[in-house]
Amino acid sequence: MESVFYKGFSPWLIPVIIWVLFWKGYALWIAVKNNDKRWFVAILVLNTLGILEIIYIFNVAKKTWTDVKNTIHRIFLVDLYRGKK
């Protein structure tokens, strides 16, 4: 029986993809809200496994871990529960 994964695909790649998509999405969202066009392009184009995104979020945009947790809570637990987009 053939594997459902492509040859050379590693199972550890899925958590890495989720990690990168979370930080990239959050950083892009903050960059748009702050009207940081150069940061938006840099984050969109460069793939740094979340490092550039984390630097932007915590050092440039001056967000705290509490801000990140509150945003996650609001999006996933409140807005999705109520059916908001």
C-alpha positions in Angstrom: 0.0 0.0 0.0 1.3 3.4 -0.9 1.9 6.2 1.6 -0.5 9.1 1.5 2.5 11.4 1.9 4.7 12.5 -0.9 8.2 11.0 -1.0 10.4 13.2 1.1 7.5 14.6 3.2 8.2 14.5 6.9 5.5 14.4 9.6 7.3 17.2 11.5 6.6 19.6 8.7 2.9 19.9 9.7 3.7 21.6 13.1 6.2 23.8 11.4 3.7 25.0 8.9 1.1 25.7 11.6 3.7 27.6 13.6 4.8 29.7 10.6 1.2 30.4 9.4 0.1 31.6 12.9 3.0 34.0 13.4 3.0 35.2 9.8 -0.8 35.8 9.8 -0.7 37.6 13.2 2.3 39.8 12.2 0.7 40.7 8.8 -2.5 41.6 10.6 -0.7 43.9 13.0 1.4 45.5 10.2 -1.8 46.3 8.3 -3.4 47.8 11.4 -0.3 49.9 12.1 0.0 50.9 8.4 3.6 49.5 8.3 3.9 48.9 4.5 7.6 48.0 4.5 7.2 45.5 7.4 4.1 44.1 5.6 6.1 43.4 2.5 9.1 42.0 4.4 7.0 39.7 6.4 5.0 38.5 3.4 8.1 37.9 1.2 10.7 36.6 3.7 10.3 33.1 5.2 12.2 33.0 8.5 10.2 30.3 10.3 8.5 32.9 12.4 11.6 34.7 13.7 11.1 38.0 11.7 7.4 37.9 12.6 8.0 37.5 16.3 10.6 40.3 16.2 8.1 42.6 14.6 5.2 41.7 16.9 7.2 42.1 20.2 9.9 44.6 19.4 8.5 46.9 16.7 4.7 46.8 17.3 5.4 46.6 21.1 2.8 43.9 21.7 3.0 41.8 24.9 2.3 38.1 25.2 -0.9 39.1 27.0 -2.0 41.0 23.8 -1.3 37.9 21.7 -3.2 35.6 24.1 -6.2 38.0 24.3 -6.3 38.2 20.5 -6.3 34.4 20.2 -9.0 34.1 22.8 -11.1 36.7 21.1 -10.8 35.2 17.7 -11.1 31.5 18.5 -13.2 31.4 21.6 -15.5 34.4 21.4 -15.9 35.4 17.7 -16.1 31.9 16.3 -18.5 30.8 19.1 -20.8 33.7 18.4 -20.6 33.1 14.6 -18.8 36.4 13.9 -16.3 36.8 11.1 
